[in-house]
Amino acid sequence: MSRAPMAIVPGERYGFFTDTSICIGCKACEVACKEWNGIESEVGSLSGHSYDNTGPLDHNTWRHVAFVEQLTPGPPREMVWLMSSDVCKHCTHAACLDVCPTGSLFRTEFDTVVVQPDICNGCGYCVPACPFGVIGRDEQDGRAAKCTLCYDRLKGGSQPACAQACPTQSIQFGPLTELREVAAQRVAALHDVGVDNARLYGEDPEDGVGGAGAFFLLLDEPEVYGLPPAPRACTHDLPAMWRRAAVSALALVVSIGALVIGAER
C-alpha cells in the first residue's frame, strides 16, 4: 500500500500489515506514536539482550520495535538481525472488549478496538484477557491503555501516525481485505527468491482470535519475535458453552418434570 491519500470510509475494516522483512529498526513508528498520542516519552535502559530500550507493549508503549539477534547456520556463521514493530492486534474476537464491565473498550466504525480512558474503572480484567499481552495499566491511576490505531486521525481522514512515519513502508495501513492481498503477494515474491521462512502471522480468520486487524510477515517462528504461536481469545468458546449449558438445563428440567409426573402416578 502506498502513502497516497486514501478515502477512509466508516463501516469498512482497516488495519496494519507489518512487513518485518523491510523493517530497519529505526523506531520512527515508536516516536511518532508517542508524539501524536501525547504519551510520556522516557528513554529506558538497554535490556542487555539487544538494542531494545523500550521493553514490551504496555500502557505507555503502544508501538514496540523488537531487535532479535541470530547466528546463521553457516559456514561462515554470521550475525543477522530480525526486526519487527509490534502493536495491538485489534482482534476480530477481542477478549479485552468482551470482559470489560464498563464499556470502556468498544469497537469503532472502522472495526478497531479502542479504550475510552474516561470510562475505564481500572479493574484490569482486560490485561490478562489479551492473549498477546498488549494492554497495560497506568501505575498512577490504574486505567488501561493501548493502541487506538489512531482513531482520531482516522475520523479526520488521516493514516495512523506510525504508518505515516515509517520510512521503508514496513508498516502499511489500509482496508484489511486489500492488505491481506498485498501480504500474500509479498510472501509469494519472497518465496520466489529463496526466502522460504517468510510466513504470515495473524491474517487467518479461522485462528483463535478470528483473525487480527494488525498482522505480520515474519521470517521465523512467532516465538522468536515474542509472539504466541497459537493465540486464542479466552472468550472464544463462550457462545458454544452457553449453548451447551442451555441444552443441559433443558434436559434437567425435562428429567425433573418426568420424575414429578411419575411420582404423581
C-alpha positions as CSV (number, residue, x, y, z in Angstrom):
1,M,0.0,0.0,0.0
2,S,1.3,3.5,-0.8
3,R,1.1,6.6,1.3
4,A,-1.0,8.3,-1.3
5,P,-4.1,9.9,0.2
6,M,-7.0,7.4,0.6
7,A,-10.6,7.8,1.4
8,I,-11.1,6.3,4.9
9,V,-14.7,5.2,5.0
10,P,-16.6,4.4,8.2
11,G,-18.1,0.9,8.0
12,E,-15.1,-0.7,6.4
13,R,-12.5,-2.6,8.3
14,Y,-9.0,-1.1,8.4
15,G,-5.8,-2.4,9.9
16,F,-2.0,-2.8,9.7
17,F,0.2,-5.1,7.7
18,T,3.7,-5.1,9.1
19,D,6.3,-6.5,6.8
20,T,9.2,-7.3,9.1
21,S,11.5,-8.2,6.1
22,I,12.0,-4.5,5.4
23,C,12.0,-3.1,9.0
24,I,15.2,-1.3,9.7
25,G,14.7,-0.8,13.4
26,C,14.7,2.9,13.2
27,K,11.9,3.3,15.8
28,A,10.3,6.2,13.9
29,C,7.0,4.4,14.5
30,E,7.5,4.4,18.3
31,V,8.4,8.1,18.3
32,A,5.5,9.1,16.0
33,C,3.1,7.1,18.2
34,K,4.2,8.8,21.4
35,E,4.3,12.3,19.8
36,W,0.8,12.1,18.3
37,N,-0.9,10.4,21.3
38,G,0.9,12.6,23.9
39,I,2.4,9.5,25.6
40,E,5.2,10.1,28.1
41,S,8.5,9.6,26.4
42,E,11.1,8.1,28.6
43,V,14.4,6.6,27.3
44,G,14.8,3.4,29.2
45,S,18.0,1.4,29.8
46,L,19.2,-1.2,27.3
47,S,17.9,-4.7,28.1
48,G,21.3,-6.3,27.8
49,H,19.9,-8.8,25.2
50,S,19.5,-6.4,22.3
51,Y,19.4,-2.7,21.3
52,D,15.9,-2.5,22.7
53,N,15.5,0.3,25.2
54,T,11.7,0.4,25.4
55,G,10.6,-3.0,26.5
56,P,7.3,-4.7,25.8
57,L,3.9,-3.2,24.9
58,D,2.1,-1.6,27.9
59,H,0.1,1.5,28.8
60,N,3.0,3.7,27.9
61,T,4.3,1.9,24.9
62,W,1.8,1.3,22.0
63,R,4.4,0.5,19.4
64,H,7.5,-1.6,20.2
65,V,10.3,-2.5,17.8
66,A,11.9,-5.8,18.6
67,F,15.5,-6.5,17.8
68,V,16.3,-10.2,17.6
69,E,19.9,-11.3,17.1
70,Q,20.5,-14.6,15.2
71,L,23.5,-16.5,14.0
72,T,23.2,-18.0,10.6
73,P,23.8,-21.8,10.3
74,G,26.9,-21.2,8.1
75,P,29.6,-21.6,7.4
76,P,30.6,-18.9,7.7
77,R,28.4,-18.1,10.7
78,E,27.2,-14.5,10.6
79,M,25.2,-12.3,12.9
80,V,21.8,-11.2,11.4
81,W,19.0,-9.1,12.8
82,L,15.3,-9.8,12.8
83,M,13.3,-6.6,13.5
84,S,9.6,-6.1,13.9
85,S,7.4,-3.3,15.1
86,D,4.8,-4.9,17.4
87,V,1.4,-3.3,18.1
88,C,-2.1,-4.2,19.4
89,K,-3.7,-6.7,17.0
90,H,-7.3,-5.3,17.1
91,C,-8.6,-8.8,17.1
92,T,-11.9,-9.9,15.4
93,H,-12.7,-11.8,18.6
94,A,-11.4,-9.3,21.1
95,A,-11.4,-10.8,24.6
96,C,-10.4,-7.5,26.2
97,L,-13.6,-6.0,24.8
98,D,-15.7,-9.0,25.9
99,V,-14.6,-8.9,29.5
100,C,-14.8,-5.1,30.0
101,P,-17.6,-4.4,32.6
102,T,-17.9,-0.7,31.9
103,G,-18.0,-0.4,28.1
104,S,-14.7,1.4,28.2
105,L,-13.5,-0.8,25.4
106,F,-15.6,-0.5,22.3
107,R,-15.4,-1.4,18.6
108,T,-15.2,1.6,16.3
109,E,-16.8,2.3,13.0
110,F,-13.5,1.3,11.4
111,D,-13.7,-2.2,13.2
112,T,-10.8,-1.3,15.5
113,V,-10.8,-1.7,19.3
114,V,-10.3,1.4,21.5
115,V,-10.1,2.1,25.2
116,Q,-12.0,5.1,26.5
117,P,-9.9,6.3,29.5
118,D,-12.7,8.4,30.9
119,I,-14.9,5.3,31.3
120,C,-12.2,2.8,32.4
121,N,-12.5,2.0,36.1
122,G,-9.1,0.3,36.4
123,C,-10.5,-3.2,37.1
124,G,-7.7,-4.7,35.0
125,Y,-9.9,-7.5,33.6
126,C,-8.7,-6.7,30.0
127,V,-5.0,-7.2,30.9
128,P,-5.0,-11.0,31.4
129,A,-7.7,-11.4,28.8
130,C,-5.4,-10.3,26.0
131,P,-3.6,-13.4,24.5
132,F,-0.8,-11.1,23.2
133,G,0.0,-9.2,26.4
134,V,-0.7,-5.9,24.7
135,I,-2.7,-3.9,27.3
136,G,-1.1,-2.3,30.4
137,R,-2.4,-0.3,33.3
138,D,-1.1,3.1,34.4
139,E,0.6,2.7,37.8
140,Q,-0.7,6.1,38.8
141,D,-4.4,5.8,38.2
142,G,-4.8,2.2,37.3
143,R,-6.5,2.8,33.9
144,A,-5.8,0.6,30.9
145,A,-4.4,1.9,27.7
146,K,-3.2,0.5,24.3
147,C,-3.0,1.4,20.6
148,T,-6.1,3.0,19.2
149,L,-5.0,2.6,15.6
150,C,-5.0,6.5,15.7
151,Y,-8.9,6.6,15.9
152,D,-8.8,10.4,16.0
153,R,-6.7,10.5,12.8
154,L,-9.0,8.0,11.0
155,K,-12.0,10.1,11.8
156,G,-10.2,13.1,10.3
157,G,-9.3,11.1,7.2
158,S,-5.6,10.6,8.0
159,Q,-3.5,7.5,8.3
160,P,-2.1,6.4,11.7
161,A,1.0,8.2,12.7
162,C,3.2,5.1,12.8
163,A,2.4,4.1,9.2
164,Q,2.9,7.7,8.1
165,A,6.3,7.9,9.7
166,C,7.7,4.5,8.6
167,P,10.5,5.3,6.1
168,T,10.5,1.8,4.5
169,Q,6.8,1.2,4.4
170,S,7.3,-1.8,6.7
171,I,4.1,-0.6,8.4
172,Q,1.3,-0.5,5.8
173,F,-2.2,0.8,6.6
174,G,-5.4,0.3,4.6
175,P,-8.6,-1.8,4.2
176,L,-7.9,-5.2,5.7
177,T,-9.0,-7.2,2.7
178,E,-6.6,-5.2,0.5
179,L,-3.7,-5.6,3.0
180,R,-4.2,-9.4,3.0
181,E,-3.9,-9.5,-0.8
182,V,-0.7,-7.4,-0.6
183,A,0.7,-9.6,2.1
184,A,0.0,-12.8,0.2
185,Q,1.8,-11.4,-2.9
186,R,4.7,-10.3,-0.8
187,V,5.2,-13.8,0.7
188,A,5.0,-15.3,-2.7
189,A,7.6,-12.9,-4.0
190,L,10.0,-13.7,-1.1
191,H,9.5,-17.5,-1.7
192,D,10.4,-17.0,-5.3
193,V,13.8,-15.5,-4.4
194,G,14.5,-18.3,-1.9
195,V,13.3,-16.7,1.4
196,D,11.5,-19.9,2.4
197,N,11.0,-18.9,6.0
198,A,8.6,-16.0,5.1
199,R,5.2,-16.6,6.5
200,L,2.1,-14.6,7.6
201,Y,1.0,-14.3,11.2
202,G,-2.4,-13.2,12.4
203,E,-4.1,-12.9,8.9
204,D,-6.2,-16.2,9.2
205,P,-9.9,-15.5,10.0
206,E,-10.0,-19.1,11.3
207,D,-7.5,-18.7,14.1
208,G,-8.1,-18.3,17.8
209,V,-8.9,-14.6,17.6
210,G,-10.9,-14.7,14.4
211,G,-8.0,-13.0,12.5
212,A,-6.1,-9.9,13.5
213,G,-6.7,-6.4,12.3
214,A,-2.9,-5.9,12.6
215,F,-1.0,-8.8,11.1
216,F,2.6,-9.5,10.2
217,L,5.0,-11.1,7.7
218,L,7.6,-12.9,9.8
219,L,10.9,-14.5,8.8
220,D,11.0,-17.1,11.6
221,E,8.7,-18.7,14.1
222,P,6.4,-16.3,16.0
223,E,8.1,-17.2,19.3
224,V,11.3,-15.7,18.0
225,Y,9.6,-12.4,17.9
226,G,7.9,-12.8,21.3
227,L,4.6,-13.6,19.7
228,P,2.4,-16.6,20.9
229,P,2.4,-19.4,18.3
230,A,-1.4,-20.1,18.6
231,P,-3.2,-17.2,20.3
232,R,-6.7,-17.8,21.4
233,A,-9.2,-15.4,22.9
234,C,-10.3,-16.6,26.4
235,T,-13.9,-15.8,25.4
236,H,-13.7,-17.6,22.1
237,D,-15.7,-20.6,23.2
238,L,-18.3,-18.7,25.3
239,P,-21.2,-19.0,22.8
240,A,-20.7,-22.8,22.5
241,M,-20.5,-23.1,26.3
242,W,-23.8,-21.1,26.7
243,R,-25.5,-23.3,24.2
244,R,-24.3,-26.5,25.9
245,A,-25.4,-25.0,29.3
246,A,-28.8,-24.2,27.9
247,V,-29.2,-27.8,26.5
248,S,-28.2,-29.3,29.8
249,A,-30.6,-27.0,31.7
250,L,-33.4,-28.0,29.4
251,A,-32.6,-31.7,29.8
252,L,-32.6,-31.3,33.6
253,V,-36.0,-29.6,33.5
254,V,-37.4,-32.4,31.4
255,S,-36.0,-35.0,33.7
256,I,-37.4,-33.4,36.8
257,G,-40.8,-33.0,35.1
258,A,-40.8,-36.7,34.2
259,L,-39.9,-37.6,37.8
260,V,-42.7,-35.4,39.1
261,I,-45.3,-36.9,36.7
262,G,-44.1,-40.4,37.5
263,A,-44.4,-39.8,41.3
264,E,-48.0,-38.4,40.9
265,R,-49.0,-41.6,39.0
